[in-house]
Amino acid sequence: MFETVKGLVTSYMKNPRSIILAVISAKSERATQIVLKYAGEIDPEGSRTLGIITKPDTLDAGGEGEQSYVDLARNK
């Protein structure tokens, strides 16, 4: 089942006319959010990728996790 979903998602992402909307949750570790990997491989320059970070209020203020998501939002 996973391979079917992965194939469908990546086929849409590979279309040069598609905009990649990468929605990730701040409640989860960045490393576990596979959409970032796919978007980075398919659109390495980020010219078609728009990132959305949900639930940023769940992060600890000033913590390592917060800085990680701030860096991501700044494209670092």
mmCIF file of the N, C-alpha and C atoms, coordinates in Angstrom:
data_MODEL
# 
_entry.id   MODEL 
# 
loop_
_atom_site.group_PDB 
_atom_site.id 
_atom_site.type_symbol 
_atom_site.label_atom_id 
_atom_site.label_alt_id 
_atom_site.label_comp_id 
_atom_site.label_asym_id 
_atom_site.label_entity_id 
_atom_site.label_seq_id 
_atom_site.pdbx_PDB_ins_code 
_atom_site.Cartn_x 
_atom_site.Cartn_y 
_atom_site.Cartn_z 
_atom_site.occupancy 
_atom_site.B_iso_or_equiv 
_atom_site.pdbx_formal_charge 
_atom_site.auth_seq_id 
_atom_site.auth_comp_id 
_atom_site.auth_asym_id 
_atom_site.auth_atom_id 
_atom_site.pdbx_PDB_model_num 
ATOM 1   N N  . MET A 1 1  ? 0.816  -1.193 0.000   1.00 0.00 ? 1  MET A N  1 
ATOM 2   C CA . MET A 1 1  ? 0.000  0.000  0.000   1.00 0.00 ? 1  MET A CA 1 
ATOM 3   C C  . MET A 1 1  ? 0.863  1.262  0.000   1.00 0.00 ? 1  MET A C  1 
ATOM 4   N N  . PHE A 1 2  ? 1.935  1.255  0.828   1.00 0.00 ? 2  PHE A N  1 
ATOM 5   C CA . PHE A 1 2  ? 2.812  2.422  0.912   1.00 0.00 ? 2  PHE A CA 1 
ATOM 6   C C  . PHE A 1 2  ? 3.430  2.751  -0.442  1.00 0.00 ? 2  PHE A C  1 
ATOM 7   N N  . GLU A 1 3  ? 3.878  1.742  -1.160  1.00 0.00 ? 3  GLU A N  1 
ATOM 8   C CA . GLU A 1 3  ? 4.508  1.966  -2.463  1.00 0.00 ? 3  GLU A CA 1 
ATOM 9   C C  . GLU A 1 3  ? 3.525  2.582  -3.460  1.00 0.00 ? 3  GLU A C  1 
ATOM 10  N N  . THR A 1 4  ? 2.264  2.184  -3.393  1.00 0.00 ? 4  THR A N  1 
ATOM 11  C CA . THR A 1 4  ? 1.247  2.741  -4.283  1.00 0.00 ? 4  THR A CA 1 
ATOM 12  C C  . THR A 1 4  ? 1.059  4.231  -4.006  1.00 0.00 ? 4  THR A C  1 
ATOM 13  N N  . VAL A 1 5  ? 0.937  4.586  -2.735  1.00 0.00 ? 5  VAL A N  1 
ATOM 14  C CA . VAL A 1 5  ? 0.759  5.987  -2.346  1.00 0.00 ? 5  VAL A CA 1 
ATOM 15  C C  . VAL A 1 5  ? 2.005  6.792  -2.707  1.00 0.00 ? 5  VAL A C  1 
ATOM 16  N N  . LYS A 1 6  ? 3.180  6.232  -2.419  1.00 0.00 ? 6  LYS A N  1 
ATOM 17  C CA . LYS A 1 6  ? 4.437  6.916  -2.742  1.00 0.00 ? 6  LYS A CA 1 
ATOM 18  C C  . LYS A 1 6  ? 4.533  7.180  -4.245  1.00 0.00 ? 6  LYS A C  1 
ATOM 19  N N  . GLY A 1 7  ? 4.195  6.192  -5.056  1.00 0.00 ? 7  GLY A N  1 
ATOM 20  C CA . GLY A 1 7  ? 4.239  6.350  -6.504  1.00 0.00 ? 7  GLY A CA 1 
ATOM 21  C C  . GLY A 1 7  ? 3.293  7.428  -6.995  1.00 0.00 ? 7  GLY A C  1 
ATOM 22  N N  . LEU A 1 8  ? 2.103  7.460  -6.441  1.00 0.00 ? 8  LEU A N  1 
ATOM 23  C CA . LEU A 1 8  ? 1.122  8.466  -6.838  1.00 0.00 ? 8  LEU A CA 1 
ATOM 24  C C  . LEU A 1 8  ? 1.587  9.871  -6.452  1.00 0.00 ? 8  LEU A C  1 
ATOM 25  N N  . VAL A 1 9  ? 2.044  10.013 -5.218  1.00 0.00 ? 9  VAL A N  1 
ATOM 26  C CA . VAL A 1 9  ? 2.485  11.317 -4.734  1.00 0.00 ? 9  VAL A CA 1 
ATOM 27  C C  . VAL A 1 9  ? 3.693  11.824 -5.523  1.00 0.00 ? 9  VAL A C  1 
ATOM 28  N N  . THR A 1 10 ? 4.687  10.977 -5.695  1.00 0.00 ? 10 THR A N  1 
ATOM 29  C CA . THR A 1 10 ? 5.889  11.424 -6.407  1.00 0.00 ? 10 THR A CA 1 
ATOM 30  C C  . THR A 1 10 ? 5.617  11.689 -7.881  1.00 0.00 ? 10 THR A C  1 
ATOM 31  N N  . SER A 1 11 ? 4.672  10.982 -8.471  1.00 0.00 ? 11 SER A N  1 
ATOM 32  C CA . SER A 1 11 ? 4.349  11.256 -9.884  1.00 0.00 ? 11 SER A CA 1 
ATOM 33  C C  . SER A 1 11 ? 3.768  12.658 -10.036 1.00 0.00 ? 11 SER A C  1 
ATOM 34  N N  . TYR A 1 12 ? 2.936  13.079 -9.099  1.00 0.00 ? 12 TYR A N  1 
ATOM 35  C CA . TYR A 1 12 ? 2.407  14.449 -9.141  1.00 0.00 ? 12 TYR A CA 1 
ATOM 36  C C  . TYR A 1 12 ? 3.502  15.464 -8.855  1.00 0.00 ? 12 TYR A C  1 
ATOM 37  N N  . MET A 1 13 ? 4.381  15.151 -7.909  1.00 0.00 ? 13 MET A N  1 
ATOM 38  C CA . MET A 1 13 ? 5.447  16.074 -7.558  1.00 0.00 ? 13 MET A CA 1 
ATOM 39  C C  . MET A 1 13 ? 6.442  16.261 -8.694  1.00 0.00 ? 13 MET A C  1 
ATOM 40  N N  . LYS A 1 14 ? 6.656  15.229 -9.488  1.00 0.00 ? 14 LYS A N  1 
ATOM 41  C CA . LYS A 1 14 ? 7.623  15.303 -10.596 1.00 0.00 ? 14 LYS A CA 1 
ATOM 42  C C  . LYS A 1 14 ? 7.116  16.123 -11.779 1.00 0.00 ? 14 LYS A C  1 
ATOM 43  N N  . ASN A 1 15 ? 5.824  16.324 -11.869 1.00 0.00 ? 15 ASN A N  1 
ATOM 44  C CA . ASN A 1 15 ? 5.263  17.121 -12.958 1.00 0.00 ? 15 ASN A CA 1 
ATOM 45  C C  . ASN A 1 15 ? 5.779  18.554 -12.822 1.00 0.00 ? 15 ASN A C  1 
ATOM 46  N N  . PRO A 1 16 ? 6.495  19.075 -13.818 1.00 0.00 ? 16 PRO A N  1 
ATOM 47  C CA . PRO A 1 16 ? 7.077  20.414 -13.707 1.00 0.00 ? 16 PRO A CA 1 
ATOM 48  C C  . PRO A 1 16 ? 6.039  21.528 -13.587 1.00 0.00 ? 16 PRO A C  1 
ATOM 49  N N  . ARG A 1 17 ? 4.788  21.227 -13.876 1.00 0.00 ? 17 ARG A N  1 
ATOM 50  C CA . ARG A 1 17 ? 3.727  22.235 -13.744 1.00 0.00 ? 17 ARG A CA 1 
ATOM 51  C C  . ARG A 1 17 ? 3.065  22.204 -12.371 1.00 0.00 ? 17 ARG A C  1 
ATOM 52  N N  . SER A 1 18 ? 3.466  21.264 -11.535 1.00 0.00 ? 18 SER A N  1 
ATOM 53  C CA . SER A 1 18 ? 2.872  21.130 -10.204 1.00 0.00 ? 18 SER A CA 1 
ATOM 54  C C  . SER A 1 18 ? 3.609  21.998 -9.194  1.00 0.00 ? 18 SER A C  1 
ATOM 55  N N  . ILE A 1 19 ? 2.855  22.533 -8.251  1.00 0.00 ? 19 ILE A N  1 
ATOM 56  C CA . ILE A 1 19 ? 3.427  23.212 -7.094  1.00 0.00 ? 19 ILE A CA 1 
ATOM 57  C C  . ILE A 1 19 ? 3.412  22.202 -5.957  1.00 0.00 ? 19 ILE A C  1 
ATOM 58  N N  . ILE A 1 20 ? 4.547  22.054 -5.301  1.00 0.00 ? 20 ILE A N  1 
ATOM 59  C CA . ILE A 1 20 ? 4.656  21.101 -4.204  1.00 0.00 ? 20 ILE A CA 1 
ATOM 60  C C  . ILE A 1 20 ? 4.322  21.829 -2.910  1.00 0.00 ? 20 ILE A C  1 
ATOM 61  N N  . LEU A 1 21 ? 3.231  21.447 -2.291  1.00 0.00 ? 21 LEU A N  1 
ATOM 62  C CA . LEU A 1 21 ? 2.823  22.018 -1.011  1.00 0.00 ? 21 LEU A CA 1 
ATOM 63  C C  . LEU A 1 21 ? 3.238  21.027 0.072   1.00 0.00 ? 21 LEU A C  1 
ATOM 64  N N  . ALA A 1 22 ? 4.322  21.344 0.753   1.00 0.00 ? 22 ALA A N  1 
ATOM 65  C CA . ALA A 1 22 ? 4.884  20.446 1.769   1.00 0.00 ? 22 ALA A CA 1 
ATOM 66  C C  . ALA A 1 22 ? 4.370  20.872 3.144   1.00 0.00 ? 22 ALA A C  1 
ATOM 67  N N  . VAL A 1 23 ? 3.361  20.181 3.632   1.00 0.00 ? 23 VAL A N  1 
ATOM 68  C CA . VAL A 1 23 ? 2.764  20.485 4.935   1.00 0.00 ? 23 VAL A CA 1 
ATOM 69  C C  . VAL A 1 23 ? 3.366  19.540 5.971   1.00 0.00 ? 23 VAL A C  1 
ATOM 70  N N  . ILE A 1 24 ? 3.991  20.134 6.994   1.00 0.00 ? 24 ILE A N  1 
ATOM 71  C CA . ILE A 1 24 ? 4.595  19.333 8.050   1.00 0.00 ? 24 ILE A CA 1 
ATOM 72  C C  . ILE A 1 24 ? 4.108  19.829 9.407   1.00 0.00 ? 24 ILE A C  1 
ATOM 73  N N  . SER A 1 25 ? 4.136  18.953 10.379  1.00 0.00 ? 25 SER A N  1 
ATOM 74  C CA . SER A 1 25 ? 3.690  19.275 11.729  1.00 0.00 ? 25 SER A CA 1 
ATOM 75  C C  . SER A 1 25 ? 4.891  19.496 12.640  1.00 0.00 ? 25 SER A C  1 
ATOM 76  N N  . ALA A 1 26 ? 4.844  20.556 13.406  1.00 0.00 ? 26 ALA A N  1 
ATOM 77  C CA . ALA A 1 26 ? 5.919  20.825 14.366  1.00 0.00 ? 26 ALA A CA 1 
ATOM 78  C C  . ALA A 1 26 ? 5.865  19.860 15.543  1.00 0.00 ? 26 ALA A C  1 
ATOM 79  N N  . LYS A 1 27 ? 4.800  19.073 15.646  1.00 0.00 ? 27 LYS A N  1 
ATOM 80  C CA . LYS A 1 27 ? 4.691  18.091 16.733  1.00 0.00 ? 27 LYS A CA 1 
ATOM 81  C C  . LYS A 1 27 ? 5.573  16.871 16.474  1.00 0.00 ? 27 LYS A C  1 
ATOM 82  N N  . SER A 1 28 ? 6.013  16.693 15.241  1.00 0.00 ? 28 SER A N  1 
ATOM 83  C CA . SER A 1 28 ? 6.837  15.544 14.877  1.00 0.00 ? 28 SER A CA 1 
ATOM 84  C C  . SER A 1 28 ? 8.255  15.990 14.558  1.00 0.00 ? 28 SER A C  1 
ATOM 85  N N  . GLU A 1 29 ? 9.181  15.067 14.679  1.00 0.00 ? 29 GLU A N  1 
ATOM 86  C CA . GLU A 1 29 ? 10.569 15.351 14.319  1.00 0.00 ? 29 GLU A CA 1 
ATOM 87  C C  . GLU A 1 29 ? 10.671 15.615 12.820  1.00 0.00 ? 29 GLU A C  1 
ATOM 88  N N  . ARG A 1 30 ? 11.509 16.552 12.448  1.00 0.00 ? 30 ARG A N  1 
ATOM 89  C CA . ARG A 1 30 ? 11.697 16.859 11.023  1.00 0.00 ? 30 ARG A CA 1 
ATOM 90  C C  . ARG A 1 30 ? 12.164 15.642 10.247  1.00 0.00 ? 30 ARG A C  1 
ATOM 91  N N  . ALA A 1 31 ? 13.021 14.846 10.841  1.00 0.00 ? 31 ALA A N  1 
ATOM 92  C CA . ALA A 1 31 ? 13.607 13.699 10.148  1.00 0.00 ? 31 ALA A CA 1 
ATOM 93  C C  . ALA A 1 31 ? 12.567 12.655 9.758   1.00 0.00 ? 31 ALA A C  1 
ATOM 94  N N  . THR A 1 32 ? 11.447 12.620 10.454  1.00 0.00 ? 32 THR A N  1 
ATOM 95  C CA . THR A 1 32 ? 10.430 11.611 10.170  1.00 0.00 ? 32 THR A CA 1 
ATOM 96  C C  . THR A 1 32 ? 9.409  12.078 9.139   1.00 0.00 ? 32 THR A C  1 
ATOM 97  N N  . GLN A 1 33 ? 9.510  13.297 8.676   1.00 0.00 ? 33 GLN A N  1 
ATOM 98  C CA . GLN A 1 33 ? 8.530  13.840 7.746   1.00 0.00 ? 33 GLN A CA 1 
ATOM 99  C C  . GLN A 1 33 ? 9.071  13.693 6.325   1.00 0.00 ? 33 GLN A C  1 
ATOM 100 N N  . ILE A 1 34 ? 8.636  12.643 5.685   1.00 0.00 ? 34 ILE A N  1 
ATOM 101 C CA . ILE A 1 34 ? 9.202  12.196 4.417   1.00 0.00 ? 34 ILE A CA 1 
ATOM 102 C C  . ILE A 1 34 ? 8.942  13.163 3.265   1.00 0.00 ? 34 ILE A C  1 
ATOM 103 N N  . VAL A 1 35 ? 7.933  14.011 3.393   1.00 0.00 ? 35 VAL A N  1 
ATOM 104 C CA . VAL A 1 35 ? 7.648  14.958 2.316   1.00 0.00 ? 35 VAL A CA 1 
ATOM 105 C C  . VAL A 1 35 ? 8.843  15.890 2.080   1.00 0.00 ? 35 VAL A C  1 
ATOM 106 N N  . LEU A 1 36 ? 9.599  16.173 3.133   1.00 0.00 ? 36 LEU A N  1 
ATOM 107 C CA . LEU A 1 36 ? 10.786 17.020 2.973   1.00 0.00 ? 36 LEU A CA 1 
ATOM 108 C C  . LEU A 1 36 ? 11.840 16.332 2.111   1.00 0.00 ? 36 LEU A C  1 
ATOM 109 N N  . LYS A 1 37 ? 11.989 15.027 2.294   1.00 0.00 ? 37 LYS A N  1 
ATOM 110 C CA . LYS A 1 37 ? 12.947 14.263 1.499   1.00 0.00 ? 37 LYS A CA 1 
ATOM 111 C C  . LYS A 1 37 ? 12.529 14.256 0.029   1.00 0.00 ? 37 LYS A C  1 
ATOM 112 N N  . TYR A 1 38 ? 11.271 13.939 -0.213  1.00 0.00 ? 38 TYR A N  1 
ATOM 113 C CA . TYR A 1 38 ? 10.783 13.891 -1.598  1.00 0.00 ? 38 TYR A CA 1 
ATOM 114 C C  . TYR A 1 38 ? 10.896 15.258 -2.266  1.00 0.00 ? 38 TYR A C  1 
ATOM 115 N N  . ALA A 1 39 ? 10.479 16.306 -1.580  1.00 0.00 ? 39 ALA A N  1 
ATOM 116 C CA . ALA A 1 39 ? 10.536 17.649 -2.156  1.00 0.00 ? 39 ALA A CA 1 
ATOM 117 C C  . ALA A 1 39 ? 11.983 18.050 -2.461  1.00 0.00 ? 39 ALA A C  1 
ATOM 118 N N  . GLY A 1 40 ? 12.897 17.707 -1.557  1.00 0.00 ? 40 GLY A N  1 
ATOM 119 C CA . GLY A 1 40 ? 14.309 18.030 -1.769  1.00 0.00 ? 40 GLY A CA 1 
ATOM 120 C C  . GLY A 1 40 ? 14.917 17.301 -2.949  1.00 0.00 ? 40 GLY A C  1 
ATOM 121 N N  . GLU A 1 41 ? 14.493 16.062 -3.154  1.00 0.00 ? 41 GLU A N  1 
ATOM 122 C CA . GLU A 1 41 ? 15.007 15.281 -4.284  1.00 0.00 ? 41 GLU A CA 1 
ATOM 123 C C  . GLU A 1 41 ? 14.407 15.738 -5.610  1.00 0.00 ? 41 GLU A C  1 
ATOM 124 N N  . ILE A 1 42 ? 13.120 16.014 -5.613  1.00 0.00 ? 42 ILE A N  1 
ATOM 125 C CA . ILE A 1 42 ? 12.414 16.327 -6.847  1.00 0.00 ? 42 ILE A CA 1 
ATOM 126 C C  . ILE A 1 42 ? 12.574 17.794 -7.245  1.00 0.00 ? 42 ILE A C  1 
ATOM 127 N N  . ASP A 1 43 ? 12.634 18.690 -6.263  1.00 0.00 ? 43 ASP A N  1 
ATOM 128 C CA . ASP A 1 43 ? 12.771 20.129 -6.523  1.00 0.00 ? 43 ASP A CA 1 
ATOM 129 C C  . ASP A 1 43 ? 13.911 20.682 -5.670  1.00 0.00 ? 43 ASP A C  1 
ATOM 130 N N  . PRO A 1 44 ? 15.159 20.327 -6.010  1.00 0.00 ? 44 PRO A N  1 
ATOM 131 C CA . PRO A 1 44 ? 16.297 20.702 -5.152  1.00 0.00 ? 44 PRO A CA 1 
ATOM 132 C C  . PRO A 1 44 ? 16.481 22.215 -4.986  1.00 0.00 ? 44 PRO A C  1 
ATOM 133 N N  . GLU A 1 45 ? 16.072 23.001 -5.969  1.00 0.00 ? 45 GLU A N  1 
ATOM 134 C CA . GLU A 1 45 ? 16.207 24.454 -5.855  1.00 0.00 ? 45 GLU A CA 1 
ATOM 135 C C  . GLU A 1 45 ? 15.062 25.072 -5.060  1.00 0.00 ? 45 GLU A C  1 
ATOM 136 N N  . GLY A 1 46 ? 14.004 24.316 -4.863  1.00 0.00 ? 46 GLY A N  1 
ATOM 137 C CA . GLY A 1 46 ? 12.863 24.813 -4.112  1.00 0.00 ? 46 GLY A CA 1 
ATOM 138 C C  . GLY A 1 46 ? 12.018 25.826 -4.859  1.00 0.00 ? 46 GLY A C  1 
ATOM 139 N N  . SER A 1 47 ? 12.146 25.865 -6.162  1.00 0.00 ? 47 SER A N  1 
ATOM 140 C CA . SER A 1 47 ? 11.411 26.858 -6.946  1.00 0.00 ? 47 SER A CA 1 
ATOM 141 C C  . SER A 1 47 ? 9.925  26.550 -7.069  1.00 0.00 ? 47 SER A C  1 
ATOM 142 N N  . ARG A 1 48 ? 9.535  25.294 -6.855  1.00 0.00 ? 48 ARG A N  1 
ATOM 143 C CA . ARG A 1 48 ? 8.121  24.914 -6.939  1.00 0.00 ? 48 ARG A CA 1 
ATOM 144 C C  . ARG A 1 48 ? 7.571  24.446 -5.605  1.00 0.00 ? 48 ARG A C  1 
ATOM 145 N N  . THR A 1 49 ? 8.349  24.605 -4.545  1.00 0.00 ? 49 THR A N  1 
ATOM 146 C CA . THR A 1 49 ? 7.948  24.074 -3.248  1.00 0.00 ? 49 THR A CA 1 
ATOM 147 C C  . THR A 1 49 ? 7.548  25.199 -2.299  1.00 0.00 ? 49 THR A C  1 
ATOM 148 N N  . LEU A 1 50 ? 6.401  25.015 -1.661  1.00 0.00 ? 50 LEU A N  1 
ATOM 149 C CA . LEU A 1 50 ? 5.924  25.936 -0.638  1.00 0.00 ? 50 LEU A CA 1 
ATOM 150 C C  . LEU A 1 50 ? 5.740  25.130 0.634   1.00 0.00 ? 50 LEU A C  1 
ATOM 151 N N  . GLY A 1 51 ? 6.410  25.540 1.687   1.00 0.00 ? 51 GLY A N  1 
ATOM 152 C CA . GLY A 1 51 ? 6.337  24.806 2.943   1.00 0.00 ? 51 GLY A CA 1 
ATOM 153 C C  . GLY A 1 51 ? 5.343  25.434 3.914   1.00 0.00 ? 51 GLY A C  1 
ATOM 154 N N  . ILE A 1 52 ? 4.600  24.589 4.595   1.00 0.00 ? 52 ILE A N  1 
ATOM 155 C CA . ILE A 1 52 ? 3.658  25.010 5.628   1.00 0.00 ? 52 ILE A CA 1 
ATOM 156 C C  . ILE A 1 52 ? 4.012  24.244 6.895   1.00 0.00 ? 52 ILE A C  1 
ATOM 157 N N  . ILE A 1 53 ? 4.229  24.958 7.987   1.00 0.00 ? 53 ILE A N  1 
ATOM 158 C CA . ILE A 1 53 ? 4.518  24.325 9.274   1.00 0.00 ? 53 ILE A CA 1 
ATOM 159 C C  . ILE A 1 53 ? 3.291  24.522 10.165  1.00 0.00 ? 53 ILE A C  1 
ATOM 160 N N  . THR A 1 54 ? 2.663  23.407 10.535  1.00 0.00 ? 54 THR A N  1 
ATOM 161 C CA . THR A 1 54 ? 1.490  23.485 11.401  1.00 0.00 ? 54 THR A CA 1 
ATOM 162 C C  . THR A 1 54 ? 1.882  23.243 12.854  1.00 0.00 ? 54 THR A C  1 
ATOM 163 N N  . LYS A 1 55 ? 1.066  23.690 13.754  1.00 0.00 ? 55 LYS A N  1 
ATOM 164 C CA . LYS A 1 55 ? 1.212  23.497 15.198  1.00 0.00 ? 55 LYS A CA 1 
ATOM 165 C C  . LYS A 1 55 ? 2.539  24.022 15.764  1.00 0.00 ? 55 LYS A C  1 
ATOM 166 N N  . PRO A 1 56 ? 3.001  25.203 15.337  1.00 0.00 ? 56 PRO A N  1 
ATOM 167 C CA . PRO A 1 56 ? 4.259  25.722 15.881  1.00 0.00 ? 56 PRO A CA 1 
ATOM 168 C C  . PRO A 1 56 ? 4.156  26.086 17.359  1.00 0.00 ? 56 PRO A C  1 
ATOM 169 N N  . ASP A 1 57 ? 2.933  26.270 17.863  1.00 0.00 ? 57 ASP A N  1 
ATOM 170 C CA . ASP A 1 57 ? 2.747  26.613 19.271  1.00 0.00 ? 57 ASP A CA 1 
ATOM 171 C C  . ASP A 1 57 ? 3.081  25.459 20.212  1.00 0.00 ? 57 ASP A C  1 
ATOM 172 N N  . THR A 1 58 ? 3.273  24.258 19.670  1.00 0.00 ? 58 THR A N  1 
ATOM 173 C CA . THR A 1 58 ? 3.603  23.107 20.519  1.00 0.00 ? 58 THR A CA 1 
ATOM 174 C C  . THR A 1 58 ? 5.100  23.012 20.817  1.00 0.00 ? 58 THR A C  1 
ATOM 175 N N  . LEU A 1 59 ? 5.908  23.826 20.170  1.00 0.00 ? 59 LEU A N  1 
ATOM 176 C CA . LEU A 1 59 ? 7.353  23.791 20.396  1.00 0.00 ? 59 LEU A CA 1 
ATOM 177 C C  . LEU A 1 59 ? 7.715  24.539 21.668  1.00 0.00 ? 59 LEU A C  1 
ATOM 178 N N  . ASP A 1 60 ? 8.790  24.114 22.332  1.00 0.00 ? 60 ASP A N  1 
ATOM 179 C CA . ASP A 1 60 ? 9.288  24.811 23.512  1.00 0.00 ? 60 ASP A CA 1 
ATOM 180 C C  . ASP A 1 60 ? 10.020 26.071 23.072  1.00 0.00 ? 60 ASP A C  1 
ATOM 181 N N  . ALA A 1 61 ? 9.616  27.208 23.634  1.00 0.00 ? 61 ALA A N  1 
ATOM 182 C CA . ALA A 1 61 ? 10.230 28.487 23.272  1.00 0.00 ? 61 ALA A CA 1 
ATOM 183 C C  . ALA A 1 61 ? 11.721 28.454 23.568  1.00 0.00 ? 61 ALA A C  1 
ATOM 184 N N  . GLY A 1 62 ? 12.524 28.785 22.578  1.00 0.00 ? 62 GLY A N  1 
ATOM 185 C CA . GLY A 1 62 ? 13.972 28.816 22.736  1.00 0.00 ? 62 GLY A CA 1 
ATOM 186 C C  . GLY A 1 62 ? 14.645 27.462 22.682  1.00 0.00 ? 62 GLY A C  1 
ATOM 187 N N  . GLY A 1 63 ? 13.874 26.408 22.481  1.00 0.00 ? 63 GLY A N  1 
ATOM 188 C CA . GLY A 1 63 ? 14.436 25.068 22.452  1.00 0.00 ? 63 GLY A CA 1 
ATOM 189 C C  . GLY A 1 63 ? 15.067 24.719 21.116  1.00 0.00 ? 63 GLY A C  1 
ATOM 190 N N  . GLU A 1 64 ? 15.747 23.589 21.097  1.00 0.00 ? 64 GLU A N  1 
ATOM 191 C CA . GLU A 1 64 ? 16.419 23.117 19.884  1.00 0.00 ? 64 GLU A CA 1 
ATOM 192 C C  . GLU A 1 64 ? 15.410 22.848 18.764  1.00 0.00 ? 64 GLU A C  1 
ATOM 193 N N  . GLY A 1 65 ? 14.270 22.292 19.115  1.00 0.00 ? 65 GLY A N  1 
ATOM 194 C CA . GLY A 1 65 ? 13.229 22.005 18.124  1.00 0.00 ? 65 GLY A CA 1 
ATOM 195 C C  . GLY A 1 65 ? 12.704 23.266 17.478  1.00 0.00 ? 65 GLY A C  1 
ATOM 196 N N  . GLU A 1 66 ? 12.514 24.300 18.276  1.00 0.00 ? 66 GLU A N  1 
ATOM 197 C CA . GLU A 1 66 ? 12.032 25.572 17.732  1.00 0.00 ? 66 GLU A CA 1 
ATOM 198 C C  . GLU A 1 66 ? 13.031 26.126 16.718  1.00 0.00 ? 66 GLU A C  1 
ATOM 199 N N  . GLN A 1 67 ? 14.303 26.118 17.079  1.00 0.00 ? 67 GLN A N  1 
ATOM 200 C CA . GLN A 1 67 ? 15.332 26.645 16.181  1.00 0.00 ? 67 GLN A CA 1 
ATOM 201 C C  . GLN A 1 67 ? 15.403 25.833 14.896  1.00 0.00 ? 67 GLN A C  1 
ATOM 202 N N  . SER A 1 68 ? 15.199 24.539 14.994  1.00 0.00 ? 68 SER A N  1 
ATOM 203 C CA . SER A 1 68 ? 15.218 23.680 13.818  1.00 0.00 ? 68 SER A CA 1 
ATOM 204 C C  . SER A 1 68 ? 14.125 24.085 12.831  1.00 0.00 ? 68 SER A C  1 
ATOM 205 N N  . TYR A 1 69 ? 12.927 24.352 13.342  1.00 0.00 ? 69 TYR A N  1 
ATOM 206 C CA . TYR A 1 69 ? 11.825 24.745 12.469  1.00 0.00 ? 69 TYR A CA 1 
ATOM 207 C C  . TYR A 1 69 ? 11.964 26.179 11.971  1.00 0.00 ? 69 TYR A C  1 
ATOM 208 N N  . VAL A 1 70 ? 12.576 27.058 12.768  1.00 0.00 ? 70 VAL A N  1 
ATOM 209 C CA . VAL A 1 70 ? 12.847 28.428 12.305  1.00 0.00 ? 70 VAL A CA 1 
ATOM 210 C C  . VAL A 1 70 ? 13.836 28.374 11.145  1.00 0.00 ? 70 VAL A C  1 
ATOM 211 N N  . ASP A 1 71 ? 14.866 27.554 11.272  1.00 0.00 ? 71 ASP A N  1 
ATOM 212 C CA . ASP A 1 71 ? 15.837 27.390 10.194  1.00 0.00 ? 71 ASP A CA 1 
ATOM 213 C C  . ASP A 1 71 ? 15.167 26.833 8.937   1.00 0.00 ? 71 ASP A C  1 
ATOM 214 N N  . LEU A 1 72 ? 14.278 25.883 9.112   1.00 0.00 ? 72 LEU A N  1 
ATOM 215 C CA . LEU A 1 72 ? 13.560 25.323 7.978   1.00 0.00 ? 72 LEU A CA 1 
ATOM 216 C C  . LEU A 1 72 ? 12.715 26.388 7.295   1.00 0.00 ? 72 LEU A C  1 
ATOM 217 N N  . ALA A 1 73 ? 12.015 27.196 8.074   1.00 0.00 ? 73 ALA A N  1 
ATOM 218 C CA . ALA A 1 73 ? 11.176 28.257 7.520   1.00 0.00 ? 73 ALA A CA 1 
ATOM 219 C C  . ALA A 1 73 ? 12.021 29.295 6.771   1.00 0.00 ? 73 ALA A C  1 
ATOM 220 N N  . ARG A 1 74 ? 13.244 29.477 7.197   1.00 0.00 ? 74 ARG A N  1 
ATOM 221 C CA . ARG A 1 74 ? 14.151 30.427 6.543   1.00 0.00 ? 74 ARG A CA 1 
ATOM 222 C C  . ARG A 1 74 ? 14.931 29.801 5.391   1.00 0.00 ? 74 ARG A C  1 
ATOM 223 N N  . ASN A 1 75 ? 14.625 28.543 5.108   1.00 0.00 ? 75 ASN A N  1 
ATOM 224 C CA . ASN A 1 75 ? 15.266 27.818 4.002   1.00 0.00 ? 75 ASN A CA 1 
ATOM 225 C C  . ASN A 1 75 ? 16.754 27.567 4.252   1.00 0.00 ? 75 ASN A C  1 
ATOM 226 N N  . LYS A 1 76 ? 17.132 27.329 5.477   1.00 0.00 ? 76 LYS A N  1 
ATOM 227 C CA . LYS A 1 76 ? 18.534 27.053 5.813   1.00 0.00 ? 76 LYS A CA 1 
ATOM 228 C C  . LYS A 1 76 ? 18.746 25.573 5.976   1.00 0.00 ? 76 LYS A C  1 
# 
